[in-house]
Amino acid sequence: MKEKILDKATDMFLNLGFKSVTMDDLAQEMGISKKTIYTHYANKTALVQECTAHLFSAISAGINQICSLNKNPIEELYDIKKFVMVNLKDEKSSPQYQLQKYYPKIHATLRDKQFEVMQDCVLDNINRGIEKDIYREGLNVEFISRIYFSGITSIKDHRLFPMEKFPMQDLMDNYLEYHIRGIVTPKGRKVLNEIINSNQE
C-alpha cells in the first residue's frame, strides 16, 4: 500500500502541484481513508519528501542509462531532455516552483543532489564532445557545466519565465540549443541542425 500511495501522490503532485494536492484529495482519489495514508506517512511534508526522493532516483537512473549508451554527446543531451520532460509531465503545474516556495528545505536538498548528478553527466558530455571534435577545444569545462546547471534551474523560475509566455517544452528546446550553439565546432553545428530539423518534421 505504501508504494501505491507513493506512486499516486507523485503523479498527483506532478500534475496538480505540491501545494494544490491535499491529503484529502489523495485519499479520495485512491478510495482509502486519510488514516491509511498517515499509517505510512506521518504528514504531508514526509510524503512530499519521499515522493521527490523517489522521482529523483527514477530520473537519475534513466539519465545514467542514457549516458551509458555512449551516444553522440549532442544527441545524448536531447535524449535526456525528452526523458526528463516525459517523467516530469512537462511540468504542467510548475511543481518545482511550488516545491521551492512551500517546501524550501526539501527543494534545497534536491537541488544539491541534482547538481551532483548533473555535474558528472555534463562534464563527461563536454569532454567527450571535445574528443569527438563536435565541441570546441579550450573550453573551460568546469565553468560550462556549472553555467549549464544554473541555466536549467533558472528557466524553471516562473517569475522570470511565466508559463503563459514560455511553455516548458519551448523553454527547454531554446535553452538546449542556446547552450550547444555556444560550444560547438562547425562539425557539431551540422549535427545540431540535423537534430533540430528532424524534431520539426
N, C-alpha and C positions, 0 to 999 in steps of 0.2 A: 504493500500500500504506500509505503514511504516513497518508493520510486515513482509510482503513478502520480502522487501529489506533486513531486518534484518536476516531472515531465509536463504536467498540465499547467502548473504555476509558471514554469519557464515560458511555455507557449503563450500564456495569457499576458505575462509581463512584457514580452516582446511585441505582441500585437496591440496591447492597450496601454502599456506604460506601468512602471513600478509604483507610481503614486496612485494611479487610477484604479488598480485592481485591489479590492479589499478581501479579507479572509472570508467574508460572507459570500462575495462573488465566486470565489474559488470553490467553497463548499457547495453552493447552489449548482455551479457548472458541473461538478463531479457527482452530485446527488449523494453527498455524505454530510455528516454533521461537522460543525466547526470543532467540536470536541475531538473528533478523529484527527483533524489536522494538528491540533495542539498536542496530541499524544506524541506526534513525531517531531514537531517544530514548536519550540517554546513561545515564539511570537513571530510577527511578520518580518522583523529585521533578520531573524535567524533563517527564515525561509528565503528571503532575498539574497542573503549571503551564500546560502547553499546553491541557489539557482545560478548565481553569477559564476561561482566556482565550477559548477557542473558544465555550464556553457563554455567557459574559458577553456576547460580541459578538452572538451569536444572539438572546439575550433583549433586549439593548439595542435591536437593530434592530426587533424585534417591538413593543417598547413605543413606540418612535418612530413606528412605523406606526400604532398605535392612537391616539396623540396627534395625528397628522396628520389624523385623521378629523374632528377638531373636534366631538366629541360633547358631550352634556350632561356636565359635569365629574363628576357622581356616577356616571353610567353608565360613564364612562371609567375611573374607579378600579376598578369591579367587573370591567370587561373586562380590565384589566391584571392584576388578581388571578387571574382564570381562566387567562389566558395563561401567567403565571408558574408557577402550580400544575401545569399540564399539562407544561410544559417541565422542571420540577424533579421530575417524577414524584411529586408530593405530598410530597416529601422523606421517603419511607418509611424510609430508612436514616439519617436525620439527617446528610447529607453535610456540611452547613455546620458542625455541631458537631465532626465528625471532622477537617474541614479546619482548624478553629481550633486543635484540640488537637495534631494531629500535623504540620501544615504552617503554623505561625503566621505566617511571613513572607508566604507566598502569600495567606493569609487577610487579612492587614493590607492588602496591595496591592489586593486585590479589593474590600475594604470601602471604601477610598478612592475607587476607580473607581465603585463603586455609589453612593456619596454624591454624586459629581459629576453622574451621570446622573439620579438620583432628585431631587436638589435642583432642577434645571432643570424637570423634569417636574412636580413637586409645586408649585413656585412658580407656574408657568403655570396649573396646575389651580385653585389657590386664587384667583388673580387673575381668572380667567375666571368662576369661581363667584360672586365678589363682583359682577362686572359684570352677571351674569345674575340677580342678586338671589336666588340659592339658598344662598349663604354670606353670613354676617353682615358688614356694613360695620365698619370699625375694627379688624379682626383684625390682630394682629402677624404678618404673613405669613411673615417670616423665622423667627420662633420656631416657628410651627405646622409649617412644612416640616421643620425640624430635629427637632422632637419626634416628628413622624410617622416620620422615618427611624430615630430612636433606638428607637421602639416596635417597628417592623417587624423590626429586627435583634435586639432583646431577646426577642421572643416565640420566637425560634429557639434560645434558650438552654435546653437540656433540664434543666439544674439547677433553673431557675425554673419551667419548664413541662414536666414529664415527659410523654413521648408517650402513656403508658398512661392518663393523666388528661386530657390535652389533645391530641386528634388535630389535625394541622396544618390540615386543612380548617376545622374549627370555630374554631380559634385565629384564622386569617386572617379568617374571616367576622365573628367577635366584635370583633376589633381594628378592622376597617374600619368596622363600624357605630359603634363607640365613638368613633373619630376623626371620622366625619362628623356624628354627632349633636351633637358639641361645637361645630360651626362653622356648622350650617345655620340658615336662616331658616325660618319656617313653610312657605313655598313649597318650599324644599329638602327639608323633612321629609316632605312629601307625595310627592316624587319618590323619596326613600329608602324610604319604606314600600311604595310600589308595587314597587320592585325587590326588596325583601325578600320581599314576598308572592308575587311571580311566581317567585322562586327556591325557594319552599317548595312550590309546586304540583307 
